[in-house]
């Protein structure tokens, strides 16, 4: 949503700190095992699966057990990677010397504890199959597009859930990504040999990823590599290598971010964000990116628009990729036009990634269409907040009173009584269905269902009762079905009026 006017109490853009990583149950590590010795104590099917996985990773696997299952014998005869050697005898503590990893399939807890203690005494990370308390490391579900490998762990809590997640990721990662990952390994030396700057190298791999995502099912060719290098050289010859991208953060729910918005955040050097952008959305940004609050609130202290414009251009001219992250949809009452014009005047490349708008978020939460062939043949957006903080003087109240339209009012809180009064004077039906939504799509969302004549009073009562955050007003006969049923599906909602 849009911000309030620049006021004498305006604040300056400032860098903010956010926790980069929440607590992890397990550290996801991809262990290099090519040619390294790994001990597997156990001869059953669980040990056979782990031995096959280790061999596929290039390890020299030594299986030691008094009894060996048929799967292990077959594996030893046709190992997928590193060799698998079998020793038909009990394991001894001396077997652990020099091992990179140690695994055991134990029939009872005492045997598992003895093996884990021996491995740790030898300084070898240990895994006792199906006994998480004895494991220094665990195996998760795997999506294999090697050298692109995805590991999934539930810390042993729900392996079946991990497998379900793996199946979902399998469907999202085309098999052709294997060829692109192989090309990345092959081309990395050529990229390093060009002595590119850090930003140029990252730009190369960003374009590489975009190309792979656009054509995942064909093998990369030399022409692809040449085109990528040509694009990087053209960028290097530009007056500055930076750019600005205006990104719509959506109305609040981080799951409403578009994939393109996520990719922009993950390639940003600097993120300039508004107060309405939640920490959960900022978590999608590249961890190394500098995050700066350029607060735009409806009526509180705000950064001056001129300062934000100047900062964007300054950072871009330093060669940085700047993401201007705006709540909702930046092209609707988000001052995007001013920022685009300023960037263009300064010769800075600028693009826009749209976001889910606040009205779309509200309609989805209310489970109600904003248009209806019997009630609304027109959808109109209007701001109730002019530069001076008052109701704009040039609003067309005849159009805003059209019974065949659904009207969405941005930033209505301060001017809502004045707006409703002028709509009544223009002849609108006082019983027109109206809804106000605070903090749409967020956990603290509050919904006020009313009639237009009583809306200002109902919104004021909701605010006094604790409703917070940006407020959006919608009214029109297409909203007639919003009521108790819709509110029951809207967590945090409260009916009024």
C-alpha angles and dihedrals in degrees: 000000000000126000134241126257124289105267136189087256091059117147130218126245110269138186115249132203124225130177104264097206135019122220115297124213089205133010108241104226128170105215120210107226104162107143094351124129119247125184121218114188107195139060107214133101095273089055090047092057092049091046091052091050092050092048090050087056090055100257125148098238122205114192115198121184140125091237125036124197124225092251091061093049090051090048091053089055095049110023114180094220129340119031121273115215121190127209115187101213140079117286122254131203089247089064089070096063112115096004118142091208136002129210131182137191104204129184095210138026095246092058090048092051091050092051093046091050092050092049093049091047087056091048093246122139107241139206121189105196114247093359105098094177089064096046127103088185136013138206119241134192112289135215105200120207090136128229078029104062128172120198123196124196133181091180088251093298099113116003091173090056089051089053090051090052089048091054090051092051091045088060092050097049112067115219088240090072086081090070093048091050089051089050090052090057091048096045097044093084091052091051092050091048092060092066092225123177118259091256093049091050091050090047089053092053093044089055089044090054092047090051092048092049091049094050107022097152100056126073116252115251137204088257089063092054092047091050092050093051091046090054092050092049091050090051091050090054092053118103088255131000097222131101142183125230122188107215126194109224093193125233096305114288105108091213088067092067112115120240089244091054090052091051091051092051091049092054097043125120092191131018117201106193140179129234090256092064111097127225089243089063093046088056088072091064121099107275092233093052118112109239118207127184111222092177119213113179129167099247109352131085110308138185111256114256091229090056092051092049092050093047093051093052094043092053093045091051088054086063097258128141103235122199113199100201114201131182115250118349112343094212093060113073091323100116088245091140092060093048094046091050092049093050093048092049089053093048093246119147110244134183137173130227109193124226136205104278123233092247090053090049091049093048091051093049092047090045088226132125117236090215130051126177090226097043114020128033093163136049118200133184122204137171120228091197123082127187090273092052093250132108108289111258096217099060115134101230093182089061091042089055094052107132090208094060136078110220126203117197120201122204096005103151102099097034101036097106090050091047094050091047093053092046089054090050089052090057104257116160106261089216093060108137111253135182131190119197124195119201093355116216092003125115090252093053116147125191126202116195114195147129119271095250092057099034099099092052093045092050091049091051091049091051091049088051091056108274107151143177133047114341127216124190124205126181138171141097092276085073094059092107094057106108145106094330093054093043091053088062092048112081112221094017123143126191119224135179 
